[in-house]
Amino acid sequence: MNTPLDIADLPDSLAELVELLGEHAVLKLMDSWGGVRLYVPQKMTPDHVIARVIGFASARRLSARFPLEFLEVPRGADALRRARNRGIVRAHAEGLSASRLARKHRLTERQVWKILAASDSPDSPQQDLF
């Protein structure tokens, strides 16, 4: 993802994890365990699945903060969607076409135009009806 997450958009549990682990590690956690509970061991090892996914240093910080706990890893779908939409608006303002953005984000061109219109983008082809 090219557009950073806005911590204000995140559920409190994810915001805390971003502060602890960094955005990159949290995105990997969400991708691998979003929507499910994740058991965090008290002693993290380099070959543990969490360490392989987010890196050993991040995994050690996670186990130091949440030893022997089950973390409910949110999917963070709303925050990811908002970040994606901000990226679409920014890229369009920089000259990327709606067609190219639709292909890049696996959306329809119509959906890209809706995102742009919702952002009050000055380049939106949507005309005010009233």
Order of alpha helices (4+ residues) and beta strands (2+ residues): alpha-alpha-beta-alpha-alpha-beta-alpha-alpha-alpha
